[in-house]
Amino acid sequence: MSRWATAILAGVLMVASADARETARHVSARHMSAPHWIASWGSSQMIADGDNALPADRAAAVTLRQIIRLSAGGDRVRVRLSNAFGTQPLAIGSARIARTTAPATPQVGGGATLTFAGQTGAVIPAGAELYSDPIALPVAPGADVAISLYLPEAATPQTGHPGARAFSYTLAGDHVADPGFTGATQTTHWYALADLEVSGATTMGANTGTIVAIGDSITDGYGVKPNHNTRWTDVLAERLRGTAATRGIGVVNAGIGGNRILLDGLGPNLMARFDRDVVARSGVRWAILLEGVNDLGVLTREAPATPAQHAAIVAQVTGAYTQLVARAHTHGIKMIGSTITPFGGNDYYHPGPATEADRQAINTFVRTSGTFDAVIDFDRVMRDPEHPDRLAPAYDSGDHLHPSETGYRKMGEAVPLTLFGKTTRQVIGAVAPVPVAPVPLKSGADTRPAIALTFDDIPAHGPLAPGQTRADVIRGITTALATARVPAFGFMNAGFGLDHPADAAAAIAAWRTAGLPLGNHTYSHGDLAKVGASAFVADIVRNEAPLARVAKGTDWHWFRYPFLSEGKALADRDAVRSALKARGYRVAAVTMSFDDYNWNPPYAACAAKRDRAAITTLETGYLAAARTAALASRARAKAQLGHDIPYVLLMHVGAFDARMLPRLLSLYTSMGFRFVTLAEAEADPYYAAATDLTRPTASPSLQGPPSVAAPVGPPAGLCA
């Protein structure tokens, strides 16, 4: 070690520069007293050797300028530097942070000197990491910043992250303050840089914190071109920044290409690195775990495995999952599991039926064991429906293991933002919705697709959970709607709930007390195809008196049709349409549905058994079905009409609907939908056949082609 570095070790450190002292003077006492730090960017550290190491002629007396993209913003920053794998102290001669001024270049502007305990240099002991002092530097969400480090001597060995997917630069000598960095050499690795943390204005809201995505090359972003920022975690961070309720949440990508859960390979095994990469980071509230494909692939890469070895790998991986969840929970971190994506056809691992059976067994554990606080089913999102052991062609990079950039975007879009609620280890169904004010469709200022929510079978639908009343269900639904400021329209069957008339009356009153309108759903919910036109119209008329009584002062002349069918014969359909026209009705058509009614009976059964794991399975499936149906409706509209319409969503006043509505509203918001009234939706020309009943045609329903995935119902026999 040089005399210079030895002097640093002895404590004879360089005096703080004038700009560092000036920065320190401007840090407010309030921030210095109790700052709230969250990691806005980070990477997993490992030994940088071989092709990943800095060449000998650029390893010492060199300035590294490393470009990173933040997720959350703030008005103060600090940097964590790492010598985690060094066997000798690492000297930092000087360091600076600045905003970049030109994409994919080392050019910077402004910025501030980084100090360490007030000094412009520092020494990081072998195996240790070191924070810089906090500095006042406003940074925006999604900003690109440059960290410049002058290393007087080479690290032994080097610590870094090879999969940067971004350009960094090296230049001989101390050039940390050089704005142009002329003559620099380009690299695609990061060195000694573990985290950038933010605190301050844009992270002071209640819903702040950090998500750490930990995994292998699929999380690390294998195949993503430098500076494209299209890893699935980048897409997730972009979506979080785009929503006011989640803008204060940071995302850290802790993926390592080739990483395994159980054994070292490229980088330390996941069990060994979990504490440093997840637990030790500032502000971590959630961890998303996607790893295991390399454990499965390596098992049979060189030779077939025995049945006992296949059974053992499944037990070991799922056992590791359990350990990691327990470790996360000890520190108040919500653990989100992810299913392993398909890799059938991969030439490197050449998986066979036994390996695919292992993957399916592990994924079943992830989905159904209840070990995780939540589950993201990347397998279902990414697989080819015709060949579920393989990636869908559109999402396959070509090696049948890693996603294409389109696939990475699909993954990032598949993560529900509703997972990131305000309470750690919260049951997903209780996550608060994102408030969204209804926007009139006719305004023309908002081009997002619209949904009008409608609820059938008021006051009673499906079985109840133990101790629950019909009024409880309605109040749960109306509270969720009011909290999110979402309009809705209800349809009443006065003949429902007569076994408990007081509860039914209370449920109807709760709906009307919330200021929500009611329409006609017939008295007894008969099927036109079975009862005929005359009896069907009589049932409509029978429902009018009780409906008019409870909906007094409102326009209740909306009729839910078709709700079972429009009849077997055109004559029946036209007779009913004529009767509705004569009585002044408009039809509330249905253009979106995910058969929500199917989920209420198993929920009631599982609630009676207090089977939380089964309820979690239902919650995940319910949201997946809703998402699939929404995508299907949009696909049909665009195929048939060439554009979106305002969709009318059919739901029911069921016990599980009440439980899930906050999360459902947040799901639709994260998918880019806005909420409108039924009247606003059906003002669209598409609904002319519903609002003008003189037309001898069927009600619009968006049925038919294109062939898109149908929503999957709840697992058969669950809690039976």
N, C-alpha and C positions, 0 to 999 in steps of 0.2 A: 504494500500500500504506500502511496506517495506521502511526502511530508505534508502536502495540502490536506489530504484526507485524514491523516493522523491528527492534524490540528483540529479538524472538525470533531473527531471522536473525543478529543480532550476538552471540548467545549469552547474552543476559541473560534466562534462562528462569525461569519461576516455580519456587519451592521445592517440593519434593515434599511432599504432604499427609501428615498423621500416619498415616492408615490405610494409605497406600502404603508408608511406612517400616515400619509394623508387619507388613504382608504380607511385605515383603522379608526381615525378620528371621526369618520362619518358613519360608523356603525352605531346604531342607536342603543341606548342602555336597555330599552325594552327587549330588543332582539338578543342582546348579549345575555340577558338574565335567564331566559328559558326558551331557546329556539326550538322549533319543531322541524326536524330534518327528515326528508324523505329522499331515497335514492331515485334520481331521475334518469340515470344511465348507469350501466355497470356491465362487467364481463367476468367470466370465470377464469381464474388463474391456473396455469399449469407450467411445467418446464417447457421453455422454448428452446428446442435443440434441433439439430439437423437443418433441414431447409427452413424451419420456422425461426431459427436464431438469426440475430443480426450478424452479418459477415464480420470477420475480424477487423477489417479496415474501417468499419462503421460502428464498432461496439464500445469505443472509448473516445473521450474528448469530442463528443458528438452531441448535437441537439436533435431531439426527437420532437416533431410536431405532429400530433395525433388528433384527427378530426373525429368528433363524435356528435350524434344527434340526440338531443334531450327529448324526454317525453313530457313531463310536467315542467312548468316554469316557476320562477320565484324572484325575489329581489336580493337574495344573498346566496352564495355558493361556497362549497368547500370540496376538495378533491381528496380521494383516498388513494395513496400509492402503495404498491405491493412489492415486497421482496420475499414472498411466501416460500418460494422454492430455492432461494439463494442460500449458499452455504457460507458466504462472506457478507459483511456489511455492504450496503449499496449507498454510495454518496450521490446526493442531488446537489449539483453546484448552484443552479438557479432554476426558477420555474415561473411560468406566466400563463394566464388564461385570457383568451380574447375571442371575440366573435369573428367568424369567417366573413369575407367580403365577396368572394366569388366561388361558385360551386366547383367541387372537384379540383381545387387548387389549395396551396398552403397560404394564400394571402389572407391577412387578418387586419383588423382595425381596432384602435382603442385597446380596451382590456385593462388588466391589472396584474401586478406582480403577486405571485403566491409566496406566502411566508409560512414558517414553521416555528411556533413558539416565538414569533416576532422576528425571526432571522430569515434571510433569503436563501439559506442552504440548510441541508439536513443530512443525517445518515440514518438509513433504515436498517436495523439489525437483521441478521440472517433469520429467515423464517417469519419475519414480522411485517406489519403494515403500518402506515402512518398517515394521519390526517393533516392537511394544510389548515392554516388558520381561516376562519370565516372571513369573507370579504363582501362588500356591497357591490354587486354587479347584477343589475336586472337582466334576466334572460326569459325569453318567451317560450311557451310550450312549442315543442317541435323545432327549436332553434339549433343550428349547427354551431359548435364552438370548437376552438383549437386549444389543446393543452400542450405547451412547449416545455420540455425538460432538458436541461443540460446535464449530461453524465460525464464527469471528468475521467472516470475509470470504468472498465467493463464489469458487468455483473457476473457472478460465478455461482451457479449457472444463471442464465437469464430466466426471469419470470414474465409471463405474458399470456396473450390469447391469440392463437394463429388465425382463427376464423373471423377476421374483422369485417369482411365484406365492405371495406371502406379504404380509401387511400390515406396513408400516413406518409411522413417525409422525414428524411435524415439529412443533416448538413454538418460537416466538420466544424468544430469550434463552438463557442457560446454565441448563439444567435436567437435566444429566446425572445428578445425585444425587436427582432428584425421583422417588419411587416410584410416584406416581399418574399423572403426565403429563397432568393435567387440561387440557382445551381443545386438545389436539393435533389436527392434521389428518392424515388417513390418506392413504397412497400405496401403490402396488404395485411400487415400484422399489427397488433397492439403490444406494447411492452410496459410493464411496471404500473399500469393504469387499471385500477380496480373499480372505482366508482366516482361519479359526480353527484353530489347531493345538493338539494335546493331547500330554501326556507323563505318564508315571507309572504308577500301580498297574495300571490296566486295560489298559495297552499294553505291559506288560513281558514278555508271553509271547513264545515264539519266532515265532509266526505273526502278526506285525503288519506294518503298512504301509498305503499308500493306493492305492486304485483311482481313476484319473481317467477319467471317461466324457466323451469329447470328441466333439462333433457339432453338429447343427443344431437346429431347433425340436422335432424328435421327442425329442431328448435333453433340451432345455430345458423340455419339458413343455407345449407349446402346447395350450390348451384345458383344462388342469387349473385348477380353481377355487382362489382364494387360501386358503392354510392347510390344504388337503386333504392335501398331501404324498403325492400318488399318481402322481408321475412314475415311470417305470420304474426310475430310479436310487434313488428312495425305497423302492420295493419290494425292490430288491436289498439296500439298506442294512438294511432291516427283517429280511430273511432272514439276513444275516450276523450281526446282533446276536442272533438266535435260536439260533445254534449256537456252542457253547463254543470250538470250534477256530478260528472266524473272528470272534469278538467283538472282537478287537483290530484289525480292519481298518476303515479309514476310507474313505468314498466322497465324491468331489468331482464335482459336476455342472458340466462345462465346456461345456455346450451354449449356442449362440447362435442364436436364431430367425432364419431366412433366411440363415444362414452358408453359404459355399461353400469348397471346397478350393482352387480355383485363383485366384479373383478376389475382390476386396473387394466387399462388398454391405452387409448389416447386420453390422457388425463387421468386423475385419480378416480376411483369408482364413486358412484353417486352416494353410497352410504358414508364414504369417508369425507366427501366434500360438502355434504348437505349443510352442516353447521356454518361453515365459512360462506357458502354461496347463498344461503337463504336466511338462517337464523341471525347471523351477525350483521346483516345489512340494516341500515336505519329505516324505520318507518314501515317495515314489511308487515302487511296484514293478510296477504293472500299469496299462496304458492300454487302454480299450475304444474303438475308433474306429467310429463310425456316421455317415458323412457322404458326400454325393455326389448326393443327390436334387435339390438345388437347382442344382448344376452341370448335370445332365441337363435339368431343367425349363426353366431360363433359356435354354438353347441354342435351343429352338424356341418360346419363349413368344410372341415377336412375329412370327416368320415361319419357314417351314420351313427346315431346314438341309440342306446338300448331303451326299451320301454321304461325301465327304472330311471334312467337319466332324464327322459322327457318328463316323467312325473316329478322328479326332483327339481327341475328348473322351474316348473310352474309353482311348486310349493315355496321355493326360495324367493322367487320374484314377488309373489303375493305376500309372503312373510315380510319381505323388505318394505313393501308398501305400508304394511301395518306399522312397522317400526318408525318409518318416516312420518306417518300421520301422527303417531303418538308424540314424536319429538316436536313436530310443528305445534301441536295443541298445547304442549307444555309452555310454549312461548306465546300463546294467544294468536297463532297464525292459522287462518282457515286454509285447509288443504283441499284442492280441487284436482281430482283424478282425471286422466284422459285415457281413452282406449287406444291401443296400439294399432297403427294404420297398416293396411295390407302390404305385403312385399312378395306376393307370388310372382314367379317369373324372373326374379332377380338372379343374375348370373354369378354374383359374388357369393351369395349365401345359398342359392338354389334350394329354397325351402320345399319340402315335400308335405304330404298329408299329415304326418305326425307333427311337424312344426306348426302347420296351420291349426291343428287341433290344440296345440299349446297356446297359440295366440288367442284362439276363441275362448279357451278356459280362463286365461288371464283377463280377457275383456269382460267375460261374464262376472268374474269377481269384482272388477272395477264398477260395473253397472249395478250389481245387485247385492253386494255384501254389506252395504251401508258403512263401509270403512271411511270413505271420503265424505267431506261436507257437501260436495257437489261433484257432478260428472260432466265432462265435455266429451261427447261421443264422436271423436274425430274419425273413427273407423266408419261409422255410418255415413258421415259427410263425404268421405273421400273414396269409398269403395265403388267398384263397378257393379251396378245392380245385376248384370248378367253373369259376372264372375267375381263374387264377393271376396275371394282371396287375393284380388288384384286391385290396384288403384284404377279409378276411372281414367280412360285415356286422356281426357281433357286436363286432368290434374297430375299426370305422370310426366316427370322430367325426361323419361326415356329409359332410365335404369330400373324401373319398376320397384323402386324403393323410396326415392326422394321425390317430393312434389315439384311440379313446375312452378313458375312464378304465379300462374293462374291458380294452381293448387294451394300455394301459400296464402294467397288472398282469400280463397274459399275458407281456409282454416281460420284466418283472422276474423272473418265475418261471421263464423259459426260460434264464436264465444259470446254468450249472452252478457251484455253489460249489467244485467240485473244481478249477476253473481256478486257484484262489488258493492254490497250494501254497507250500511253504517255500523253494523255490529259484527264483531269477529265471531266466527263459528255459528253464524245465524242459519237457521233452517231456510232453505231457498224460498219456500213459499211465503215467508214473512218479509222478504225484501221489499222496501218501500218503492213505489213506482216513481218514474220520472215525471214531474209535473209538466203537462203539455196543455196549453190553452187551445180550445177549438178555434180553427180558422175557417171562415166562410169559403166555400168552394168557389163562389163567384168572384172573389177578390182578385184572382189572377196573379197575386203576389207570391203565392206559395205553390210550387210545382210538385211538392211531394205527393205520393199516392195517399188517398184518403180512405178511412174506414168509418162506417157508421155502425155502432154497436146496438144490437137488438137482443132482448131477452124474452124467451117464450116461457109458457107454463106458469105464470104468476097466478096464484101464490105458492104452488107446491110442485116440486119436481124431484123425483128419485128419493132414495132412502137417506136418512140423516145419520150423522155421527152420534155416538152416545151423549145424551144430555143436551143435544142441539134442538132448536125449534125452527120452524119455517121463518119466523120473524128474525131469528139470528142470521139465517142465510141471507135474507133480503138486506138486513142492515150491514152485513159484511160486504155485500156487493155495492150498495149505495155509498158506503164510506170510502171504498176504494175509488169509485168514480169521482166522488167529491174531492178527495185528496189530490187526484191527478187532473181535476178539472176537465173531465171527459164527459160529453153528453151521451145519453142512451135512451132507448125507447123500449117500453115493456108491453107485453101482450098477455091479456088476462083470460083465463078460463074460470068462470064463476063456479063451475061444477067441480073444481078441484079443491081439495083440502076440507071437504065437508065432514070427514071423520074427526077433525079437530077445528071446528068453525071459529073458535076464538083466536086460535093461533093463525089461521088463514086470514082472518080479518086484520090481525095485527101486522101480518106480513104485507098485505096490500096497503095498509095505512103507512107503513114504513117507506114503501116505495113512493107514495104520493107526498109524504112529508119531506122527502128529499127533493121534491120539485120535479120529479121525472114523469113524463107522459105515459099514458096507457092506451092501448088499442085492443081490437077485438081478435080473439083467438078461438072463437066458438065457445059454447057453454061446456061441451064435454070432449072436445078434441077428436071428433069422429073423422073417419077416412072417407072422402068423397067416393073413392072407387068401390067402397063396400056399402055405404048407406044410400047412395043416389043423391041427385041434385035437390029434390024436394026436402028430404030430411036434413040435408046439409045446410040448406038456407034457413030452415026452421031453427036449427041449432045456433046459427049466427044471430037470428032475431032474438032468441031466448036469452042470449048473453048481453043484449043491448041495455036492458033496464038496470041490472046491477053495475054494468060498466059505466053508464051515464051517471049513476049515483056517486060512485067513487071518483070519477074523472070530471066532475062538474066544473064548468068554466074552462075546459080545455078542448082541443080538437081531438076527439077519440075516434074519428072516422078513418082509421087506418086498420087494414085487415091483413093478418099474416097469411099469405097464400102464395104458392102452395107450401103446406107444411108436412103433409104425408104424400099427397099426389094431387094432380089436377083432374083426376078421374080417368076412367078407361075409355070413355067416349067423348068425342068433340062436342056432342050435344050437351052432355053434363057440364063440361067446362064452360061452354058459352052461356048456359043457363045460369050458372053461378056468377059469371062475370056480369051478366045483365042485371042480376039481382043486386050485386054489389054496387053497380053503377046507379041503379035506381035509388039505393039507400044512401048515396053520397060518399061511398068509400073510395079510398086509394089503396092499392096493394103494396104491402111491404115485401118486396121480392128478396130472394136470398142469392147472393153471388159469392159468398165465402162461408165455409163451414169446416170444422175439423171433428165433427161428431163428438162434441164435448160431453154429451149425455152418457156416452159409454164409460166415462171415467168415474162417474158418481157412485154407482153400486160397489165397485171394488174398493173405493176409498172408504165408504161406510163400513165395509167388512173389515178392512185393515185397521181402521180406527177403533173398531170394537175389540180387536185383538191387540191393540197397542203395538202394532208391528211397524216401527219407525222405518226400518230398512225398506220394507215393501212400499210404504208411503213415499219415501224418497225416489224409489223406482217409478212410481206413478207420476210424481212431480216432473221428473226428467222427461218421461215419455209424453206427458200432456203438452209441455212446451215444444217438444220436438214435433208433435203432431200439428200444433198450431202453426209453427214455422213452415212445415211442409205444405200445409193447406194454403197459406198465404202466398207462397211462391207458386203453387199450382194455379191459383186464381189469377195471379198476374201473368203467368205464362199463357193461360187460355185467352185472357183479354188481349194480350199483344198478338197472339196468333190469329184470333178471330177479328179483331178490330184495329190492330196496329198500334194500340196505345192503352194506357191504364184507364180505368174508370174509377169513380168513387165506389168502393166495395161495401156491400151490406152484409155484416157478419151475423150469423145465427148462433146464439148461445141460449143457455137455459139457467134457471135459478136453482142450480144444484149446490149441494154442500161443498163439493170439490171445486166447483167454479168459484164460489165465494172465497175459498182458501187461496186459489191460484190467481185471482183477478189482478192483484197488484203486480205480480210478476209478468202476467200476460200483457198488461198495458205497457210495461217497460220493454218487453220483448218486441212488441210492434213498434215502439218508438225507436229502439235500436236498429230495427230493420228499415227505418226511414219513413214510416207511416205517420200521418197526422189524423186527428179525430174530428169528425163533423157530425151534424145531426142527420137523422133519417131524411128529413125534408130537403136538406142541402144535398145529400147524396143523390136522391132520386130526382133532383132537378136536372141531372145530366140526361141528355137525349137518349142514352141507352135505355133508360127506364120508362120511356114513353108508353110502352105496352102495359106497364104497371099502373101508371097514373092516369092513362086514358083508356078506360075500360070499354069504350065503344069499339075498340079495335078487336076483331075476332082472331086473336092470336094467343099464344101461350105467354105466361109471365117469363121475363128474362131470368136466366139462371147460370149462364156460363158453363153449361154442361158440355161434354163431348171433347173432341180433340183440342190441343195436342195431348198425346199420352204422356202424362207426368205422374210422378210418384204419388200414390195415395197416402194419406195419413195412416200411420200404424196405430191400432188401438191398444188398450192395456193388455199386458200378458194374460193369456188364458189361465183361469183357475187361481189367480193370485188371491190369497187370503180366503179361498173358498172353504 
